[in-house]
Amino acid sequence: MLAVAVTALTACSNGSGDDASSIVRTTTNIAGADVVGIERDTTRACPLPSDPDQPAGTRDVTSPAGTAQVSADPKRVVVLDTAALDAACALGLWQRVVGATTLAGPSPQPSYLGYGLQIVPSVGASGAPDVAKIAAMHPDLVLGTVGDGDLNALRTAAPTVLIGKDPSWQASFSAFADALGRSNAGAKAITDYHTYAHDTGVSIAASLSQASVLRFGASDAQVQGADTFAGRVLADAGVQRPEAQRGASYQVNSLGSERDRAKVEGDIIYAMFDGKDGETYGQKVMHGDDWKKLGAVSDKRDFVVDDTIWHGSGLTAARALIDDLRTSLNAYVND
């Protein structure tokens, strides 16, 4: 059974005074596991605006989609995916986002980005941007990733930069920062993130824990290995992984044997759900007897985390994941 509590979600704020009174977060405990991040403070998710590399004029930005001439300091930005929106937030430019594609589900944008970005006007569903809506917003930059839409059509609306699909979220963030005219601010943000991750890891003795990370789909689960966003951020904080999880990700279809359970066992287990179907299947597994045989579960050290953060991409998500570690790595599930 899902126990529900309602917590106000405050604004992504950089001094705008937006109080975001209408968004709620409905999470407490799922299948006996505490949900991490209930009291997340999103008021400072997006920092103050960063300075542009070049204060005026235009510049050429080269990406796998070609070269585009864009404003050196874009004032009206349309973003086509969550990673681009995360980057705009991390660079303090969230108030310049005049339009964004939206996600399927209960909220148009990930809640960790704050209320301010929940109310940005939609330019269509993720993966299917409406070029006419984009053109009507008169942006001076359309920003996304290759595959987010038809490049030629988008360029009829505004200068468009679609970065390449890179397995490194940090490389992608740097490419977004460059497109936004903020390579220097982006480099500093990455440096500051590594300092934050390291210092947090030291403060919570991260190296003493082996964390297992599991993502439930509609009919199976994937153990998130070192090749995932969560795996890389955990490594940045110095969190250790069970030996079986130090390589690539892998699927788990059963917990019926001791060998199967060893694939997901850890000192602590973090579980996330891929949409409603993932939550339905995940709860079924977590209510089962085989799940309860896991050492981390019997020790009350299994937690549910936000899929948009732990299976996300971006500097803001990475910092939010580090915050989750701070409040959970050495914790136990509440009775």
C-alpha positions in Angstrom: 0.0 0.0 0.0 1.2 3.5 -0.8 1.0 5.8 2.1 0.5 9.4 1.0 1.5 12.7 2.5 1.3 16.1 0.8 4.2 18.4 0.9 4.3 21.9 -0.6 6.8 22.2 -3.4 8.4 25.6 -3.5 9.7 27.6 -6.5 12.9 27.4 -8.4 14.0 30.8 -7.3 16.9 33.2 -8.0 15.4 36.2 -6.1 12.2 36.5 -8.2 10.0 36.1 -5.2 7.9 33.4 -6.8 6.3 31.5 -4.0 4.9 28.5 -6.0 2.0 27.7 -3.7 0.1 25.2 -5.8 2.4 22.3 -6.5 2.4 19.3 -4.2 4.6 16.3 -3.8 2.8 13.0 -2.8 5.4 10.7 -1.4 6.1 9.0 1.9 6.5 5.3 1.9 6.1 2.7 -0.8 5.9 -1.0 0.0 7.7 -0.5 3.3 10.5 1.6 1.8 10.8 5.3 2.7 10.7 7.7 -0.2 13.8 10.0 -0.4 13.4 13.7 -1.0 10.1 14.4 0.5 11.4 17.6 2.1 13.5 18.6 -0.9 14.0 22.4 -1.0 13.7 23.5 -4.6 13.8 27.2 -3.9 17.5 27.3 -4.7 17.6 24.6 -7.4 18.4 27.2 -10.0 21.2 29.6 -8.9 21.5 33.3 -9.8 22.1 34.1 -13.4 25.6 33.4 -14.7 27.6 35.8 -16.8 27.9 35.2 -20.6 31.3 34.6 -22.2 30.5 37.4 -24.6 28.2 40.2 -23.5 26.8 41.2 -26.9 26.6 40.3 -30.5 26.3 36.8 -32.1 28.5 33.8 -32.3 28.7 30.5 -34.3 27.9 27.3 -32.4 28.9 24.1 -34.0 27.2 20.8 -33.1 26.5 17.5 -34.8 23.5 19.2 -36.3 25.7 21.8 -38.1 26.7 25.4 -37.4 24.2 27.9 -36.2 24.7 31.6 -35.6 23.1 32.5 -32.3 22.9 35.4 -29.8 26.0 35.5 -27.6 23.6 36.0 -24.6 20.3 34.5 -25.5 17.3 36.2 -23.8 14.4 34.0 -25.0 15.1 30.3 -25.0 13.0 27.3 -26.0 14.2 23.9 -24.7 13.3 20.6 -26.3 14.3 18.1 -23.5 14.8 17.8 -19.8 18.6 17.8 -20.1 18.5 21.2 -21.8 16.1 22.5 -19.2 18.3 21.2 -16.4 21.3 23.0 -18.0 19.4 26.3 -18.2 18.4 25.9 -14.6 22.0 25.1 -13.5 23.3 28.2 -15.3 20.7 30.4 -13.6 18.9 31.1 -16.9 15.5 29.4 -16.0 13.6 32.7 -16.3 14.8 33.1 -19.9 13.0 29.8 -20.9 9.9 31.0 -22.7 8.8 27.5 -23.9 9.6 23.8 -23.3 8.4 20.4 -24.4 6.5 18.6 -21.7 6.6 15.2 -20.2 3.9 12.6 -20.0 2.7 12.0 -16.5 1.4 14.0 -13.5 3.7 17.1 -14.0 4.9 18.8 -17.2 8.5 19.0 -15.9 10.5 17.2 -13.3 9.6 18.5 -9.8 13.2 18.7 -8.7 13.6 21.8 -11.0 11.1 23.7 -8.9 7.7 25.3 -9.5 9.0 28.1 -11.8 9.7 25.7 -14.5 6.5 23.8 -14.1 4.5 26.7 -15.5 6.7 27.4 -18.6 4.4 27.3 -21.6 4.4 24.1 -23.6 5.6 23.7 -27.1 4.4 20.2 -27.5 5.2 16.8 -26.1 8.8 15.6 -25.6 10.1 14.3 -28.9 7.3 16.1 -30.9 7.8 19.9 -30.7 5.2 22.1 -32.3 7.2 24.4 -34.6 4.4 26.9 -35.0 4.1 27.3 -31.2 7.9 27.8 -31.0 7.9 30.4 -33.8 5.1 32.3 -32.0 7.3 32.7 -28.9 10.0 34.5 -30.9 12.9 32.8 -29.3 16.5 33.7 -30.1 17.6 30.1 -29.4 16.0 26.7 -29.6 18.1 24.2 -27.6 17.9 20.4 -27.5 19.5 17.1 -28.5 19.7 15.4 -31.9 16.4 13.6 -32.3 14.3 16.0 -30.4 12.7 17.3 -33.6 13.2 18.1 -37.3 16.2 20.4 -37.5 15.3 22.1 -40.8 11.8 22.8 -39.5 13.0 24.1 -36.2 15.5 26.4 -37.9 12.6 28.1 -39.7 11.4 29.2 -36.3 14.7 30.4 -34.7 18.4 29.6 -34.5 18.6 26.0 -33.3 21.3 24.0 -31.6 20.9 20.3 -31.2 23.8 18.8 -29.3 25.0 15.2 -29.8 23.9 12.2 -27.7 26.9 11.7 -25.4 27.0 9.0 -22.7 28.7 11.5 -20.4 26.1 13.9 -18.9 29.0 16.3 -18.0 30.0 16.5 -21.7 26.3 17.1 -22.6 26.0 19.8 -20.0 29.2 21.5 -21.3 27.7 21.5 -24.8 24.5 23.1 -23.6 26.5 25.7 -21.7 28.5 26.5 -24.8 25.3 26.9 -26.9 23.9 29.3 -24.2 27.1 31.3 -24.4 28.4 30.2 -21.0 31.3 27.9 -21.5 33.2 29.5 -18.6 30.2 29.4 -16.2 29.6 25.8 -17.2 33.2 24.8 -16.5 33.0 26.5 -13.1 29.6 24.8 -12.3 31.2 21.3 -13.1 34.2 22.1 -10.8 31.9 23.2 -8.0 29.8 20.1 -8.5 32.8 17.8 -8.1 33.8 19.7 -4.9 30.3 19.3 -3.6 30.1 15.6 -4.4 33.5 14.9 -2.8 32.8 17.0 0.3 29.4 15.4 0.8 30.8 11.9 0.3 33.5 12.6 3.0 30.9 14.0 5.4 28.7 10.9 5.2 31.5 8.4 5.0 30.3 7.3 1.5 33.2 5.0 0.9 32.0 2.7 3.7 28.7 1.8 2.0 28.0 -0.4 -1.0 24.8 0.9 -2.6 22.7 -1.1 -5.0 20.5 0.8 -7.5 17.5 -0.9 -9.1 15.1 0.5 -11.7 11.8 -1.3 -12.1 10.1 -1.5 -15.5 6.8 -2.9 -16.4 7.8 -6.6 -16.1 11.4 -6.7 -14.9 14.1 -4.6 -13.3 17.4 -3.2 -14.3 20.4 -3.0 -12.0 21.9 0.4 -12.7 25.6 -0.2 -13.2 28.6 2.1 -13.5 27.5 3.1 -17.0 24.4 4.9 -15.8 23.8 8.4 -14.6 23.2 7.2 -11.1 26.3 5.0 -11.2 28.5 7.9 -12.3 27.2 10.3 -9.7 27.6 7.8 -6.9 31.2 7.3 -8.0 31.7 11.1 -7.9 30.6 11.0 -4.2 32.8 8.1 -3.4 30.0 5.6 -2.8 31.0 2.0 -3.3 29.0 -0.5 -5.3 28.5 -4.2 -4.8 31.0 -6.2 -6.8 28.3 -7.4 -9.3 27.3 -3.8 -10.0 30.7 -2.3 -10.9 30.4 -2.9 -14.6 27.6 -2.5 -17.1 23.9 -2.5 -16.2 21.9 -5.8 -16.4 18.4 -7.0 -16.2 16.9 -9.0 -13.3 13.8 -11.1 -13.9 13.5 -13.0 -10.6 14.6 -12.9 -7.0 13.6 -16.5 -6.4 17.1 -17.8 -5.7 19.9 -16.7 -3.5 22.0 -16.2 -6.7 19.3 -14.0 -8.1 19.1 -11.9 -4.9 22.9 -11.5 -4.9 22.5 -9.5 -8.1 20.6 -6.8 -6.3 21.9 -7.1 -2.8 23.8 -4.2 -1.1 24.4 -2.5 2.2 21.6 -0.2 1.0 19.2 -0.5 -1.9 17.8 2.4 -3.9 14.8 1.6 -6.0 13.2 3.8 -8.7 10.2 3.3 -11.0 9.9 3.8 -14.8 6.5 5.4 -14.9 3.2 4.0 -13.5 3.8 0.5 -15.0 7.2 0.4 -13.3 5.7 1.4 -10.0 3.0 -1.2 -10.2 5.5 -4.0 -10.9 8.0 -2.6 -8.4 5.4 -2.6 -5.6 4.5 -6.2 -6.5 8.1 -7.3 -6.2 8.7 -5.2 -3.0 5.7 -6.7 -1.3 6.9 -10.2 -2.1 8.6 -12.7 0.2 11.8 -12.9 -2.0 12.3 -9.1 -1.7 12.0 -9.3 2.1 14.8 -11.9 2.2 17.3 -9.3 1.0 19.7 -8.3 3.8 19.3 -4.5 3.1 15.5 -4.9 3.3 15.6 -6.9 6.5 17.9 -4.2 7.9 15.4 -1.6 6.8 17.8 0.0 4.4 15.8 0.0 1.1 14.6 3.4 -0.2 12.6 4.7 -3.1 14.1 7.6 -5.1 12.8 9.9 -7.8 13.3 8.4 -11.3 13.6 11.8 -12.9 16.6 12.5 -10.8 18.3 9.1 -10.5 17.7 8.2 -14.1 18.1 11.7 -15.4 20.8 13.8 -16.9 22.2 17.1 -15.9 24.0 19.0 -13.3 20.9 20.0 -11.3 19.8 16.4 -11.2 23.3 15.3 -10.1 23.3 17.8 -7.2 19.8 16.6 -6.2 21.0 13.0 -6.2 24.0 14.0 -3.9 21.4 15.7 -1.6 19.5 12.4 -1.5 22.6 10.6 -0.4 23.2 13.1 2.3 19.8 12.3 3.9 19.7 8.5 3.2 23.0 6.7 2.9 23.4 6.2 6.6 19.7 6.1 7.4 17.2 3.4 8.2 13.6 3.1 7.1 11.1 4.6 9.6 8.6 2.3 11.2 
